[in-house]
Amino acid sequence: MRAQRNIVLIGMPASGKSTVGRLLAERLRRPFVDTDAVLEQRHGMPLAELLQACGAAGFVAREEQAVLDLDVQGAVIATGGSVVYGGRAMSALREHGIVVLIDCPLPVLARRLGDPAARGMVIAPGQTLEELLQERLPLYRRYADITVGCDAEPEAVVEEVIEALRESG
């Protein structure tokens, strides 16, 4: 595991990217960056308001630009769930890091998620969580260098990520 490379966590909203990311960064003594927080700070509003103000396409464009503007090395980066819609953002993340998919089954996501609108989640009107997962999963898998499950306690997921990083070199 090369210290200068970022560790990038991708996955569905509520998969635990931020929670696992904070714990992983602490454990590895690396800086932690949450791109959702970067986006909120940059635009001065919660994700849900930003999504409502600029629509899904505008939100994804702003998310992609925020990722492209990141200038970090050796950090743990938790991304927003819709980051995989931005091909340039994903290319940049992969170029400077190793991408870890936190793969979460639908029942766990549904239990954790709550109200998608309140969360600022990019989802088409009338689209179900299952349909969104089916749409995004191929993208997540395309970009992931490593995949870990999310159905354990966050500390156990962190251990799984660390072990997978060791195995990947």
C-alpha positions in Angstrom: 0.0 0.0 0.0 1.8 3.1 -1.2 1.3 6.0 1.2 1.1 8.7 -1.5 -1.8 7.1 -3.3 -5.3 8.1 -2.3 -7.8 5.5 -1.1 -11.1 6.3 -2.8 -14.3 4.9 -1.5 -17.3 4.6 -3.9 -20.7 3.1 -3.5 -24.4 3.8 -3.0 -25.6 6.4 -0.5 -25.9 4.9 2.9 -23.3 2.2 2.1 -21.0 3.6 4.9 -18.4 5.4 2.8 -18.1 8.4 5.2 -18.1 6.3 8.4 -15.7 3.7 7.0 -13.6 6.5 5.5 -13.1 8.4 8.7 -12.2 5.2 10.6 -9.8 4.1 7.8 -8.1 7.5 7.7 -7.7 7.5 11.5 -6.4 3.9 11.5 -3.9 4.6 8.6 -3.0 8.1 9.9 -4.1 9.7 6.6 -6.1 12.8 5.9 -9.8 12.3 5.3 -11.8 14.1 2.6 -15.6 13.7 2.2 -16.5 15.0 -1.3 -20.1 15.6 -0.2 -18.8 18.0 2.5 -16.5 19.6 0.0 -19.5 20.2 -2.3 -21.7 21.6 0.5 -18.9 23.9 1.6 -18.2 25.1 -1.9 -21.8 25.9 -2.6 -22.9 27.0 0.9 -25.8 24.7 1.1 -26.8 21.1 2.0 -26.7 18.6 -0.8 -30.5 18.4 -0.9 -30.8 22.1 -1.5 -28.1 22.1 -4.1 -29.8 19.2 -6.0 -33.1 21.1 -5.9 -31.5 24.3 -7.1 -29.6 22.9 -10.0 -31.3 19.6 -10.9 -29.6 16.2 -11.3 -27.4 17.1 -14.3 -26.2 20.3 -12.7 -25.6 18.6 -9.4 -23.5 15.8 -11.1 -21.5 18.5 -13.0 -20.8 20.4 -9.8 -19.8 17.1 -8.1 -17.5 16.2 -10.9 -15.8 19.6 -10.8 -15.3 19.5 -7.0 -13.6 16.1 -7.5 -11.5 17.4 -10.3 -10.4 20.3 -8.1 -9.2 18.1 -5.3 -5.5 18.4 -4.7 -4.7 15.7 -2.1 -2.2 12.9 -1.9 -2.2 10.0 0.5 -5.8 10.8 1.6 -8.8 8.6 2.2 -11.6 10.1 0.0 -15.3 9.2 0.6 -17.2 10.2 -2.6 -20.8 10.9 -3.2 -22.8 8.1 -4.5 -23.4 9.8 -7.9 -19.7 10.5 -8.6 -19.6 7.5 -11.0 -21.8 9.5 -13.4 -18.7 11.8 -13.9 -16.3 9.9 -16.2 -13.6 12.6 -15.9 -13.9 12.6 -12.1 -13.6 8.9 -11.9 -10.6 8.9 -14.3 -8.9 11.4 -12.0 -9.7 9.5 -8.9 -8.3 6.3 -10.4 -5.2 8.0 -11.7 -4.2 9.2 -8.2 -5.6 6.4 -6.1 -7.0 3.0 -5.6 -10.8 2.8 -5.8 -12.6 0.7 -3.3 -16.3 -0.2 -3.8 -18.3 -0.6 -0.6 -20.9 -3.0 -2.0 -24.1 -2.9 0.0 -27.1 -5.1 -0.6 -30.5 -3.5 -1.3 -32.1 -4.5 2.1 -29.3 -2.9 4.0 -29.4 0.2 1.9 -33.2 0.5 2.3 -32.9 0.1 6.1 -30.2 2.7 6.4 -31.3 5.3 3.8 -34.4 6.9 5.1 -35.8 9.6 2.8 -33.7 9.9 -0.4 -35.0 13.5 -1.0 -33.8 14.7 2.4 -30.4 13.2 1.7 -29.7 15.0 -1.5 -29.6 11.8 -3.6 -29.5 11.9 -7.4 -32.5 9.7 -8.3 -34.9 10.1 -11.2 -38.5 10.9 -10.3 -40.4 7.7 -9.8 -37.2 5.6 -9.8 -37.0 3.0 -7.0 -33.9 2.4 -4.9 -33.7 -1.0 -6.5 -33.7 0.5 -10.0 -31.1 3.1 -8.9 -28.8 0.3 -7.6 -29.2 -1.7 -10.8 -28.3 1.4 -12.8 -25.2 2.3 -10.7 -23.8 -1.1 -9.8 -22.2 -1.7 -13.3 -20.6 1.7 -13.0 -19.3 1.1 -9.5 -17.9 -2.3 -10.6 -16.3 -0.8 -13.7 -14.3 1.7 -11.7 -13.5 -0.4 -8.6 -10.0 -1.9 -8.1 -11.2 -3.6 -4.9 -14.7 -4.6 -3.7 -15.7 -5.1 0.0 -19.0 -5.8 1.6 -20.8 -3.4 4.0 -22.9 -5.8 6.0 -20.5 -5.9 9.0 -19.8 -3.3 11.7 -17.8 -0.3 10.3 -14.6 -1.4 12.1 -14.8 -4.8 10.5 -15.3 -3.2 7.1 -12.2 -1.1 7.7 -10.2 -4.3 8.5 -11.5 -5.9 5.2 -10.4 -2.8 3.3 -7.0 -2.8 4.8 -6.5 -6.5 4.1 -7.7 -6.0 0.5 -5.2 -3.1 0.1 -2.4 -5.2 1.4 -3.2 -8.0 -1.0 -3.4 -5.7 -4.0 0.1 -4.4 -3.3 
